Amino acid sequence: MSALRLRRTVSTLSVGALLVGLIAGGMAPAMAEGTVPDPSATSTATADPTASPSSDPTADPTTSPTAEPTPTSDPTLAPDPVTDPTTTPTSSPTTDPAPAPSATASPTTVPTTIPTTSPTTTPTTPAPTPTATTSPTPSPSPTPKPTVAPTPTPTPTPKPTPKPVPPVPVTGAIAVTWSALGGAKGVLGAPRAAAVRFATGVRQDFTGGRVVALGTGRAWAVFSRAGHTGPAWFALGADRVLGYPTSNEACDLPAGGCSQQFEHGRIVWSSAAGARVVRGAIGALFAATGGPRGVLHYPNSGETCGQVGGGCYQQFQGGRVYWSATTGARIVRGAILISYLWLTGPGSWLGYPVAGEKCAVSACLQRFAHGQLSWSAGSVATAHETSECQNLNNGRSRYSTGTAGRVLLAFTAGYQQSHATAVYCRKILGTWVTDWRTDAYVGSHGFKPPGVPSGPTRYEFSPTGSFTVNEAFGLGNPGTKLSYRLLDPQSRWGGNPGTVTYNRYHESDAWVGWDENMWYFATRPTHDYRQGVVIDYNRPTIVQDAGFAIFLHENKVPTAGCISLDDWAVVDYIRKSSPGDRIIMGVSSALFR
């Protein structure tokens, strides 16, 4: 539709609206003056006939400009063909129409029918709606929902700035040690907590260890991460086993080793064996012998207990230390240790060591609970069982050994007994040890008491006492340091009292009186004198008829006063003996206290 035609249409509608208002008997002042709202200034939205009353009479078609209420519209009233072009008007209203609300509501809601003055008159047929193309009625805009203001994100309440933690105090002797080690930047690091007092001192923990002051005016540090001994101490439960430190770690030992002393022991570190605890009696002996600088060197293991008799031992580079409640701590090492272990150590017949080893230039000896172990250059260590030889060490022997290096003890349990015990004793580094032990026989009537001569051999008694040996005899020298006499058919030993040959060797073609024919006794089937040793009884000073020919010989049977042994024992004795060695013989109670 052209602009001109649109204006004409609007004017016509305006005139119609004016007439309707006059007929109704009232009209808004604006309409009376024929004012037409500018369509461009009016909202294009279709008015809602059900809207609530407004103070503006032009805003609500149901509101009368007067005080009287507007009658309710007939629900059968035909819709406005302008607002609904698809609807055809129906029958006339049965009541007087209210003022046309569309006159001011919107230029697009102007009614196309004008009622007559008579309410019963059929309304004039409205003019047909122009078919010309018109501007489309704008679609109603959706009622805008009220915009809800977004809920503001709550700003978190700022946490109060924590007050700075005051530094942990480090004071006294602990502070001196801590500072000397570099303070917080040193190996100990910063303090973890304040110092804590305990029964015997004060301790304080740091990030890198602990410092302890024990009331001596000094404090000692134990490192938990650095060093070599401190980590081992902490791994043991700190003070639970070794107590508190009594020194700092010192790494001035041979081969770069380190050590630290504690109340109840010591931790020693070496690159070969790591950190090892040495404590108790074993630790005391280790320290007394020079520690790592001594014969034991560094420990290779910890203490191993639960041994026979509740004992313990600890292995060191230089040997072992054994301990038992009855013997204390003792070192066993070298060839003696090898033999001791071969014999199964404390579980063997030797038992625990009761003394340390004694060594000379080429020999060593060590005493054990039930024997000794000896070693000499060029040989393995030899075990010696404890025997009556020990009486020669402890002063229980009633007879002197003189200058002897070896002593044969021959004794019976009592008088008038011929079966005896023979123990061959050897002196090593001042200690008498057992070489061997065997049985023997003496005079068939046993021993005479001390100081009583044995008398003529025909009485078959053996003398009591300590006698030297210097001569040996037989049919062939087995190798000895003694003077050895090779027997022949003329070999005799004088037995006739009052003669110059009494109790002496001599040779004769005859066998006279009580003389002994040594050749006969050497060559007869029992070979008594095949090998023998002269016992210096009643010589060199000779008492007539006090006794003669007291020998050590073969053919182990009761004798006329001599000592008889197995052949092997006689030969071994000859080979090992030296001039001045001794034979101590008699009843046991007469020999030992």
Helices and strands as residue ranges (DSSP letters): H 3-24, H 29-32, H 102-105, H 172-180, G 183-185, E 196-198, E 201-206, E 209-213, E 219-223, H 230-235, H 239-242, G 254-256, E 258-262, E 265-270, E 274-278, H 280-288, G 291-293, E 304-305, G 308-310, E 312-316, E 319-324, E 328-332, H 334-342, G 345-347, E 358-359, E 363-368, E 371-376, E 382-385, G 388-392, E 406-412, E 419-428, E 431-441, G 457-459, E 465-474, E 483-486, E 491-493, E 505-507, E 516-517, H 518-523, E 531-535, E 551-553, E 563-564, H 567-576, E 582-587, H 588-591
